[in-house]
Amino acid sequence: MALILPMLFNYFYIIIFRSFMAGIPDSISESAEIDGANDFTIYKKLILPMSTCPMRWRSDRVRVYL
């Protein structure tokens, strides 16, 4: 466990994931708010499914190092 946790929270991967999330257009969440979705629903049904690519990439990197 002590070897896995530092790899999960590496600064490089946090920057990659943050830049990906910043690239998602605000119009998607704004249109969901107009349709009546709250913040949790927007994150769960729109943002999280769109961010599976960097999460899969990150999990592949962890498996390579193990």
ZADOLUM-58251 format. One record per atom (N, C-alpha, C): x, z, y; residue number from 1; atom name. Coordinates in Angstrom, 1 decimal, always signed. Atoms other than C-alpha are relative to their C-alpha. Layout:
<dobas>
+--------+--------+--------+-----+------+
|   east |     up |  north |   n | atom |
+--------+--------+--------+-----+------+
|      X |      Z |      Y | NUM |   CA |
...
+--------+--------+--------+-----+------+
</dobas>
This chain:
<dobas>
+--------+--------+--------+-----+------+
|   east |     up |  north |   n | atom |
+--------+--------+--------+-----+------+
|   +0.8 |   +0.0 |   -1.2 |   1 |    N |
|   +0.0 |   +0.0 |   +0.0 |   1 |   CA |
|   +0.9 |   +0.0 |   +1.3 |   1 |    C |
|   -0.9 |   +0.0 |   -1.2 |   2 |    N |
|   +2.9 |   +0.7 |   +2.4 |   2 |   CA |
|   +0.6 |   -1.3 |   +0.2 |   2 |    C |
|   -0.6 |   +1.3 |   -0.2 |   3 |    N |
|   +4.2 |   -2.8 |   +1.9 |   3 |   CA |
|   -1.1 |   -1.0 |   +0.4 |   3 |    C |
|   +1.1 |   +0.9 |   -0.4 |   4 |    N |
|   +0.8 |   -4.5 |   +2.4 |   4 |   CA |
|   -0.5 |   +0.1 |   +1.4 |   4 |    C |
|   +0.6 |   -0.3 |   -1.4 |   5 |    N |
|   -0.5 |   -2.9 |   +5.6 |   5 |   CA |
|   +0.9 |   -0.6 |   +1.1 |   5 |    C |
|   -0.7 |   +0.6 |   -1.1 |   6 |    N |
|   +2.4 |   -3.9 |   +7.8 |   6 |   CA |
|   -0.1 |   -1.5 |   +0.1 |   6 |    C |
|   +0.1 |   +1.4 |   +0.0 |   7 |    N |
|   +2.0 |   -7.5 |   +6.7 |   7 |   CA |
|   -1.4 |   -0.5 |   +0.6 |   7 |    C |
|   +1.3 |   +0.4 |   -0.5 |   8 |    N |
|   -1.7 |   -7.5 |   +7.6 |   8 |   CA |
|   -0.1 |   +0.1 |   +1.5 |   8 |    C |
|   +0.1 |   -0.2 |   -1.5 |   9 |    N |
|   -1.2 |   -6.3 |  +11.2 |   9 |   CA |
|   +1.2 |   -0.5 |   +0.7 |   9 |    C |
|   -1.2 |   +0.5 |   -0.7 |  10 |    N |
|   +1.8 |   -8.4 |  +12.2 |  10 |   CA |
|   -0.5 |   -0.6 |   +1.3 |  10 |    C |
|   +0.4 |   +0.5 |   -1.4 |  11 |    N |
|   +1.7 |   -9.4 |  +15.9 |  11 |   CA |
|   -0.2 |   -1.5 |   +0.0 |  11 |    C |
|   +0.1 |   +1.4 |   +0.0 |  12 |    N |
|   +2.2 |  -13.0 |  +15.2 |  12 |   CA |
|   -1.4 |   -0.5 |   -0.5 |  12 |    C |
|   +1.3 |   +0.4 |   +0.5 |  13 |    N |
|   -1.0 |  -13.3 |  +13.2 |  13 |   CA |
|   -1.1 |   +0.5 |   +0.9 |  13 |    C |
|   +1.0 |   -0.4 |   -1.0 |  14 |    N |
|   -2.9 |  -11.3 |  +15.7 |  14 |   CA |
|   -0.1 |   -1.0 |   +1.2 |  14 |    C |
|   -0.1 |   +1.0 |   -1.1 |  15 |    N |
|   -1.8 |  -13.8 |  +18.4 |  15 |   CA |
|   -0.7 |   -1.3 |   -0.4 |  15 |    C |
|   +0.6 |   +1.2 |   +0.5 |  16 |    N |
|   -2.8 |  -16.7 |  +16.2 |  16 |   CA |
|   -1.5 |   +0.1 |   -0.1 |  16 |    C |
|   +1.4 |   -0.2 |   +0.1 |  17 |    N |
|   -6.2 |  -15.3 |  +15.5 |  17 |   CA |
|   -0.7 |   +0.1 |   +1.3 |  17 |    C |
|   +0.6 |   -0.2 |   -1.3 |  18 |    N |
|   -6.8 |  -14.3 |  +19.1 |  18 |   CA |
|   -0.1 |   -1.4 |   +0.7 |  18 |    C |
|   +0.0 |   +1.3 |   -0.6 |  19 |    N |
|   -5.9 |  -17.8 |  +20.3 |  19 |   CA |
|   -1.1 |   -0.9 |   -0.6 |  19 |    C |
|   +1.1 |   +0.7 |   +0.6 |  20 |    N |
|   -8.3 |  -19.3 |  +17.8 |  20 |   CA |
|   -1.3 |   +0.4 |   +0.5 |  20 |    C |
|   +1.3 |   -0.6 |   -0.5 |  21 |    N |
|  -11.1 |  -17.0 |  +18.9 |  21 |   CA |
|   -0.2 |   -0.4 |   +1.5 |  21 |    C |
|   +0.1 |   +0.4 |   -1.4 |  22 |    N |
|  -10.4 |  -17.9 |  +22.5 |  22 |   CA |
|   -0.4 |   -1.5 |   +0.2 |  22 |    C |
|   +0.3 |   +1.4 |   +0.0 |  23 |    N |
|  -10.8 |  -21.6 |  +21.7 |  23 |   CA |
|   -1.4 |   -0.3 |   -0.4 |  23 |    C |
|   +1.4 |   +0.3 |   +0.3 |  24 |    N |
|  -14.4 |  -21.2 |  +20.6 |  24 |   CA |
|   -0.8 |   +0.0 |   +1.3 |  24 |    C |
|   +0.7 |   +0.1 |   -1.3 |  25 |    N |
|  -16.6 |  -22.4 |  +23.4 |  25 |   CA |
|   -1.1 |   +1.1 |   +0.2 |  25 |    C |
|   +1.0 |   -1.0 |   -0.3 |  26 |    N |
|  -18.8 |  -19.9 |  +25.2 |  26 |   CA |
|   -1.4 |   -0.5 |   +0.0 |  26 |    C |
|   +1.3 |   +0.6 |   +0.0 |  27 |    N |
|  -21.7 |  -22.3 |  +25.2 |  27 |   CA |
|   -0.7 |   +0.3 |   -1.4 |  27 |    C |
|   +0.6 |   -0.3 |   +1.3 |  28 |    N |
|  -22.2 |  -21.5 |  +21.5 |  28 |   CA |
|   -0.7 |   +1.4 |   +0.0 |  28 |    C |
|   +0.6 |   -1.3 |   +0.0 |  29 |    N |
|  -22.8 |  -17.8 |  +22.1 |  29 |   CA |
|   -1.1 |   +0.1 |   +1.1 |  29 |    C |
|   +1.1 |   +0.0 |   -1.0 |  30 |    N |
|  -24.8 |  -18.5 |  +25.3 |  30 |   CA |
|   -1.3 |   -0.6 |   -0.5 |  30 |    C |
|   +1.2 |   +0.6 |   +0.6 |  31 |    N |
|  -27.2 |  -20.7 |  +23.4 |  31 |   CA |
|   -0.6 |   +0.9 |   -1.0 |  31 |    C |
|   +0.6 |   -1.0 |   +1.0 |  32 |    N |
|  -27.6 |  -18.1 |  +20.7 |  32 |   CA |
|   -0.7 |   +1.1 |   +0.8 |  32 |    C |
|   +0.6 |   -1.0 |   -0.8 |  33 |    N |
|  -28.4 |  -15.5 |  +23.4 |  33 |   CA |
|   -1.3 |   -0.5 |   +0.6 |  33 |    C |
|   +1.2 |   +0.5 |   -0.5 |  34 |    N |
|  -31.0 |  -17.8 |  +24.8 |  34 |   CA |
|   -1.1 |   -0.1 |   -1.1 |  34 |    C |
|   +0.9 |   +0.0 |   +1.2 |  35 |    N |
|  -32.5 |  -18.1 |  +21.3 |  35 |   CA |
|   -0.5 |   +1.4 |   -0.4 |  35 |    C |
|   +0.5 |   -1.4 |   +0.3 |  36 |    N |
|  -32.8 |  -14.3 |  +21.2 |  36 |   CA |
|   +0.9 |   +0.8 |   -0.9 |  36 |    C |
|   -1.0 |   -0.7 |   +0.9 |  37 |    N |
|  -29.7 |  -13.3 |  +19.1 |  37 |   CA |
|   +0.7 |   +1.1 |   +0.8 |  37 |    C |
|   -0.8 |   -1.1 |   -0.6 |  38 |    N |
|  -27.9 |  -10.0 |  +19.9 |  38 |   CA |
|   +1.5 |   -0.3 |   -0.3 |  38 |    C |
|   -1.5 |   +0.2 |   +0.1 |  39 |    N |
|  -24.1 |   -9.6 |  +20.0 |  39 |   CA |
|   +0.4 |   +0.0 |   -1.5 |  39 |    C |
|   -0.4 |   -0.2 |   +1.4 |  40 |    N |
|  -23.8 |   -8.5 |  +16.3 |  40 |   CA |
|   -0.5 |   -1.3 |   -0.8 |  40 |    C |
|   +0.4 |   +1.2 |   +0.7 |  41 |    N |
|  -25.9 |  -11.5 |  +15.1 |  41 |   CA |
|   +0.8 |   -1.2 |   +0.4 |  41 |    C |
|   -0.8 |   +1.1 |   -0.5 |  42 |    N |
|  -23.9 |  -13.9 |  +17.2 |  42 |   CA |
|   +1.4 |   +0.0 |   -0.8 |  42 |    C |
|   -1.3 |   -0.2 |   +0.7 |  43 |    N |
|  -20.7 |  -12.5 |  +15.7 |  43 |   CA |
|   -0.1 |   -0.3 |   -1.5 |  43 |    C |
|   +0.2 |   +0.2 |   +1.5 |  44 |    N |
|  -22.0 |  -12.4 |  +12.1 |  44 |   CA |
|   -0.4 |   -1.4 |   -0.4 |  44 |    C |
|   +0.5 |   +1.3 |   +0.5 |  45 |    N |
|  -23.8 |  -15.7 |  +11.9 |  45 |   CA |
|   +0.7 |   -1.2 |   +0.7 |  45 |    C |
|   -0.6 |   +1.1 |   -0.6 |  46 |    N |
|  -21.8 |  -17.9 |  +14.3 |  46 |   CA |
|   +1.6 |   +0.1 |   +0.1 |  46 |    C |
|   -1.4 |   -0.1 |   -0.3 |  47 |    N |
|  -18.3 |  -16.6 |  +15.2 |  47 |   CA |
|   +0.8 |   +0.2 |   -1.3 |  47 |    C |
|   -0.7 |   -0.3 |   +1.3 |  48 |    N |
|  -17.3 |  -15.2 |  +11.8 |  48 |   CA |
|   +0.1 |   -1.2 |   -0.9 |  48 |    C |
|   -0.1 |   +1.2 |   +0.8 |  49 |    N |
|  -18.2 |  -18.3 |   +9.8 |  49 |   CA |
|   +1.0 |   -1.1 |   +0.5 |  49 |    C |
|   -0.9 |   +1.0 |   -0.6 |  50 |    N |
|  -16.2 |  -20.5 |  +12.2 |  50 |   CA |
|   +1.4 |   +0.5 |   -0.1 |  50 |    C |
|   -1.3 |   -0.5 |   +0.1 |  51 |    N |
|  -13.2 |  -18.2 |  +11.9 |  51 |   CA |
|   +0.6 |   +0.2 |   -1.4 |  51 |    C |
|   -0.5 |   -0.1 |   +1.4 |  52 |    N |
|  -12.8 |  -18.5 |   +8.1 |  52 |   CA |
|   +1.3 |   -0.7 |   -0.2 |  52 |    C |
|   -1.2 |   +0.7 |   +0.1 |  53 |    N |
|  -10.0 |  -21.0 |   +8.5 |  53 |   CA |
|   +1.2 |   +0.9 |   +0.3 |  53 |    C |
|   -1.2 |   -0.9 |   -0.2 |  54 |    N |
|   -7.5 |  -18.6 |  +10.1 |  54 |   CA |
|   +0.1 |   +1.2 |   -0.9 |  54 |    C |
|   +0.0 |   -1.1 |   +0.9 |  55 |    N |
|   -8.6 |  -15.8 |   +7.9 |  55 |   CA |
|   +0.5 |   -0.4 |   -1.4 |  55 |    C |
|   -0.6 |   +0.5 |   +1.2 |  56 |    N |
|   -7.9 |  -17.9 |   +4.8 |  56 |   CA |
|   +1.4 |   -0.3 |   +0.0 |  56 |    C |
|   -1.4 |   +0.3 |   -0.2 |  57 |    N |
|   -4.6 |  -19.0 |   +6.2 |  57 |   CA |
|   +0.8 |   +1.3 |   -0.1 |  57 |    C |
|   -0.7 |   -1.3 |   +0.0 |  58 |    N |
|   -3.7 |  -15.4 |   +6.7 |  58 |   CA |
|   +0.0 |   +0.6 |   -1.4 |  58 |    C |
|   +0.0 |   -0.6 |   +1.4 |  59 |    N |
|   -4.7 |  -14.3 |   +3.2 |  59 |   CA |
|   +0.9 |   -0.8 |   -0.9 |  59 |    C |
|   -1.0 |   +0.7 |   +0.8 |  60 |    N |
|   -2.6 |  -17.1 |   +1.8 |  60 |   CA |
|   +1.4 |   +0.5 |   +0.3 |  60 |    C |
|   -1.3 |   -0.5 |   -0.4 |  61 |    N |
|   +0.4 |  -15.8 |   +3.7 |  61 |   CA |
|   +0.3 |   +1.3 |   -0.6 |  61 |    C |
|   -0.2 |   -1.3 |   +0.6 |  62 |    N |
|   -0.1 |  -12.3 |   +2.4 |  62 |   CA |
|   +0.3 |   -0.2 |   -1.5 |  62 |    C |
|   -0.3 |   +0.2 |   +1.4 |  63 |    N |
|   -0.3 |  -13.6 |   -1.2 |  63 |   CA |
|   +1.3 |   -0.6 |   -0.3 |  63 |    C |
|   -1.3 |   +0.6 |   +0.2 |  64 |    N |
|   +2.9 |  -15.6 |   -0.8 |  64 |   CA |
|   +1.0 |   +1.1 |   +0.0 |  64 |    C |
|   -1.0 |   -1.0 |   -0.1 |  65 |    N |
|   +4.8 |  -12.5 |   +0.3 |  65 |   CA |
|   -0.1 |   +1.1 |   -1.1 |  65 |    C |
|   +0.2 |   -1.0 |   +1.0 |  66 |    N |
|   +3.4 |  -10.3 |   -2.5 |  66 |   CA |
|   +0.6 |   -0.6 |   -1.3 |  66 |    C |
+--------+--------+--------+-----+------+
</dobas>
